[in-house]
Amino acid sequence: MAMADQADMSPAGAGRVLLSIESVNKRFGDFVALRDVDLEVQEGEVVVVLGASGSGKSTLCRCINRLETIDSGRITFAGRELPQEGAQLAALRADVGMVFQSFNLFAHKTVLQNVALGPTRVRKVPKETAVKEARALLDRVGVGDKESRYPAELSGGQQQRVAIARALAMHPKLMLFDEPTSALDPEMIREVLDVMVGLARDGMTMVAVTHEMGFARQAADRVVFMDAGQIVEIAPPDEFFTEPRTERARDFLSTILRH
């Protein structure tokens, strides 16, 4: 299988590297989920990770936030290797926001309480300040009028926008999105993608695992294509979608774009 050229591993700009992944391997029993993965992400960069199911995209995303431990290799964030446990790991997760397929909101708390909880408990932000910032974030993602509702009273798209606001409330240095629209009805996908595009335009550093080709074209600085746990190709979106270099990427795009 053709592997991504070493020259393609880093973005073209000269910004500060926020996330560095070096020779990372991960197995689940006999299944190799990640094989010798190398990637750097700069501050302010939007990287979209594409690939078929089982290619290692979500595992990579979860390893960045240490929801999965790696078997070998090295991941550094803001110049420090990922901590193993304890307070340092909690601090990492405060700096790396993550939005999942499932919304993971607290069902027994209102929308406003969901967003304000993390800053007060983890960042020790005064409650009044946290509530004020939570309201501003809910307005930013377009659900400010839902602050007193409970998650079950919202549509899937609204719940996911609340989940994004909750992650942003921690003032993360990096946002991870793991298939954030895959559980949504088609008409709800656009509203979530619009929020993500807005974050990208505002300069948020993002790694997004998604099947939404339109988002990749519109918002990504680079597209990372994975297959069988390996990074096969890295390219700017215009180049990747018009002239993919590998046969595997061409096959993937022909299947995705046909549907």
WOHU-V170888 format. One record per residue. N is the residue number from 0. RES is the residue in three letters. SS is DSSP state (@ for helix, = for strand, . for the rest). PHI is phi in whole degrees, 0 to 359 (none if undefined). PSI is psi in whole degrees, -180 to 180 (* if undefined). Layout:
BEGIN
n & res & ss & phi & psi
N & RES & SS & PHI & PSI
N & RES & SS & PHI & PSI
END
This chain:
BEGIN
n & res & ss & phi & psi
0 & MET & . & none & 137
1 & ALA & . & 289 & 134
2 & MET & . & 255 & 158
3 & ALA & . & 296 & 135
4 & ASP & . & 296 & 145
5 & GLN & @ & 302 & -34
6 & ALA & @ & 295 & -20
7 & ASP & @ & 270 & -3
8 & MET & . & 287 & -27
9 & SER & . & 248 & 148
10 & PRO & . & 293 & 162
11 & ALA & . & 289 & -30
12 & GLY & . & 288 & 176
13 & ALA & . & 245 & 30
14 & GLY & . & 288 & 173
15 & ARG & . & 288 & 134
16 & VAL & = & 285 & 120
17 & LEU & = & 268 & -40
18 & LEU & = & 233 & 130
19 & SER & = & 230 & 125
20 & ILE & = & 241 & 121
21 & GLU & = & 233 & 118
22 & SER & = & 49 & 46
23 & VAL & = & 276 & 133
24 & ASN & = & 234 & 144
25 & LYS & = & 211 & 129
26 & ARG & = & 241 & 150
27 & PHE & = & 241 & 95
28 & GLY & . & 65 & -124
29 & ASP & . & 274 & -8
30 & PHE & = & 274 & 124
31 & VAL & = & 271 & 108
32 & ALA & = & 275 & -37
33 & LEU & = & 225 & 136
34 & ARG & = & 228 & 109
35 & ASP & = & 50 & 54
36 & VAL & = & 274 & 129
37 & ASP & = & 234 & 132
38 & LEU & = & 197 & 141
39 & GLU & = & 237 & 142
40 & VAL & = & 233 & 127
41 & GLN & = & 270 & 159
42 & GLU & . & 302 & 133
43 & GLY & . & 83 & 0
44 & GLU & . & 269 & 146
45 & VAL & = & 248 & 116
46 & VAL & = & 247 & 124
47 & VAL & = & 253 & 127
48 & VAL & = & 257 & 122
49 & LEU & = & 243 & 160
50 & GLY & . & 157 & 162
51 & ALA & . & 291 & 166
52 & SER & . & 302 & 137
53 & GLY & . & 84 & 7
54 & SER & . & 278 & -11
55 & GLY & . & 109 & 2
56 & LYS & @ & 300 & -55
57 & SER & @ & 292 & -35
58 & THR & @ & 298 & -43
59 & LEU & @ & 301 & -46
60 & CYS & @ & 301 & -45
61 & ARG & @ & 289 & -30
62 & CYS & @ & 290 & -33
63 & ILE & @ & 298 & -36
64 & ASN & . & 264 & 6
65 & ARG & . & 60 & 28
66 & LEU & . & 286 & -22
67 & GLU & . & 235 & 140
68 & THR & . & 271 & 148
69 & ILE & . & 269 & 155
70 & ASP & . & 275 & -35
71 & SER & = & 202 & 165
72 & GLY & = & 102 & -165
73 & ARG & = & 210 & 135
74 & ILE & = & 235 & 125
75 & THR & = & 240 & 143
76 & PHE & = & 231 & 125
77 & ALA & . & 53 & 39
78 & GLY & . & 85 & -1
79 & ARG & = & 240 & 141
80 & GLU & = & 292 & 146
81 & LEU & . & 302 & 130
82 & PRO & . & 290 & 158
83 & GLN & . & 278 & -42
84 & GLU & . & 193 & -180
85 & GLY & @ & 76 & -155
86 & ALA & @ & 297 & -36
87 & GLN & @ & 293 & -37
88 & LEU & @ & 292 & -40
89 & ALA & @ & 298 & -38
90 & ALA & @ & 294 & -40
91 & LEU & @ & 301 & -47
92 & ARG & @ & 291 & -23
93 & ALA & @ & 288 & -32
94 & ASP & @ & 274 & -15
95 & VAL & = & 241 & 100
96 & GLY & = & 284 & 146
97 & MET & = & 224 & 133
98 & VAL & = & 240 & 124
99 & PHE & . & 259 & 176
100 & GLN & . & 300 & -51
101 & SER & . & 275 & 146
102 & PHE & . & 283 & -28
103 & ASN & . & 57 & 34
104 & LEU & . & 277 & 154
105 & PHE & . & 283 & 114
106 & ALA & . & 295 & -30
107 & HIS & . & 270 & 3
108 & LYS & . & 244 & 150
109 & THR & = & 291 & 169
110 & VAL & @ & 304 & -47
111 & LEU & @ & 297 & -43
112 & GLN & @ & 296 & -38
113 & ASN & @ & 302 & -43
114 & VAL & @ & 282 & -36
115 & ALA & @ & 277 & -15
116 & LEU & @ & 297 & -51
117 & GLY & @ & 302 & -50
118 & PRO & @ & 301 & -37
119 & THR & @ & 286 & -39
120 & ARG & @ & 276 & -41
121 & VAL & . & 265 & -47
122 & ARG & . & 274 & -10
123 & LYS & . & 60 & 35
124 & VAL & . & 284 & 137
125 & PRO & . & 305 & 142
126 & LYS & @ & 304 & -43
127 & GLU & @ & 299 & -42
128 & THR & @ & 294 & -44
129 & ALA & @ & 298 & -41
130 & VAL & @ & 294 & -42
131 & LYS & @ & 299 & -46
132 & GLU & @ & 293 & -37
133 & ALA & @ & 298 & -42
134 & ARG & @ & 297 & -41
135 & ALA & @ & 296 & -40
136 & LEU & @ & 290 & -39
137 & LEU & @ & 296 & -38
138 & ASP & @ & 296 & -41
139 & ARG & @ & 299 & -38
140 & VAL & . & 266 & 5
141 & GLY & . & 86 & 20
142 & VAL & . & 231 & 31
143 & GLY & @ & 298 & -26
144 & ASP & @ & 278 & 1
145 & LYS & @ & 252 & 13
146 & GLU & . & 299 & -29
147 & SER & . & 266 & -1
148 & ARG & . & 280 & 162
149 & TYR & = & 260 & 154
150 & PRO & @ & 310 & -39
151 & ALA & @ & 295 & -17
152 & GLU & @ & 272 & -2
153 & LEU & . & 254 & 157
154 & SER & . & 288 & 166
155 & GLY & @ & 300 & -42
156 & GLY & @ & 296 & -39
157 & GLN & @ & 294 & -42
158 & GLN & @ & 299 & -41
159 & GLN & @ & 292 & -34
160 & ARG & @ & 292 & -37
161 & VAL & @ & 297 & -41
162 & ALA & @ & 298 & -38
163 & ILE & @ & 294 & -44
164 & ALA & @ & 300 & -41
165 & ARG & @ & 299 & -42
166 & ALA & @ & 294 & -42
167 & LEU & @ & 294 & -27
168 & ALA & . & 298 & -22
169 & MET & . & 275 & 1
170 & HIS & . & 53 & 57
171 & PRO & . & 289 & 154
172 & LYS & . & 276 & -23
173 & LEU & = & 218 & 138
174 & MET & = & 247 & 129
175 & LEU & = & 253 & 132
176 & PHE & = & 239 & 119
177 & ASP & = & 251 & 95
178 & GLU & . & 49 & 56
179 & PRO & . & 292 & -15
180 & THR & . & 248 & 2
181 & SER & . & 291 & -22
182 & ALA & . & 265 & 7
183 & LEU & . & 257 & 152
184 & ASP & . & 291 & 153
185 & PRO & @ & 308 & -39
186 & GLU & @ & 288 & -16
187 & MET & @ & 267 & -16
188 & ILE & @ & 296 & -43
189 & ARG & @ & 301 & -41
190 & GLU & @ & 294 & -34
191 & VAL & @ & 286 & -43
192 & LEU & @ & 297 & -36
193 & ASP & @ & 299 & -41
194 & VAL & @ & 297 & -43
195 & MET & @ & 295 & -40
196 & VAL & @ & 297 & -40
197 & GLY & @ & 299 & -41
198 & LEU & @ & 297 & -42
199 & ALA & @ & 299 & -44
200 & ARG & @ & 294 & -28
201 & ASP & . & 279 & -2
202 & GLY & . & 94 & 12
203 & MET & . & 292 & 133
204 & THR & . & 287 & 127
205 & MET & = & 221 & 140
206 & VAL & = & 239 & 118
207 & ALA & = & 237 & 120
208 & VAL & = & 268 & 119
209 & THR & . & 201 & 159
210 & HIS & . & 257 & 6
211 & GLU & . & 277 & 98
212 & MET & @ & 294 & -34
213 & GLY & @ & 298 & -40
214 & PHE & @ & 295 & -42
215 & ALA & @ & 299 & -44
216 & ARG & @ & 296 & -41
217 & GLN & @ & 279 & -38
218 & ALA & @ & 247 & -22
219 & ALA & . & 285 & 142
220 & ASP & . & 276 & -38
221 & ARG & = & 219 & 149
222 & VAL & = & 253 & 130
223 & VAL & = & 251 & 120
224 & PHE & = & 255 & 125
225 & MET & = & 247 & 149
226 & ASP & = & 209 & 132
227 & ALA & . & 52 & 41
228 & GLY & . & 80 & 4
229 & GLN & = & 241 & 152
230 & ILE & = & 277 & 116
231 & VAL & = & 266 & -34
232 & GLU & = & 206 & 140
233 & ILE & = & 227 & 129
234 & ALA & = & 199 & 159
235 & PRO & . & 300 & 151
236 & PRO & @ & 302 & -42
237 & ASP & @ & 301 & -42
238 & GLU & @ & 290 & -43
239 & PHE & @ & 296 & -44
240 & PHE & @ & 281 & -23
241 & THR & @ & 261 & -34
242 & GLU & . & 219 & 65
243 & PRO & . & 300 & 140
244 & ARG & . & 274 & -22
245 & THR & . & 250 & 151
246 & GLU & @ & 297 & -37
247 & ARG & @ & 297 & -42
248 & ALA & @ & 295 & -40
249 & ARG & @ & 297 & -42
250 & ASP & @ & 297 & -44
251 & PHE & @ & 299 & -48
252 & LEU & @ & 294 & -38
253 & SER & @ & 294 & -35
254 & THR & @ & 288 & -47
255 & ILE & @ & 294 & -49
256 & LEU & @ & 288 & -21
257 & ARG & @ & 289 & -25
258 & HIS & . & 257 & *
END
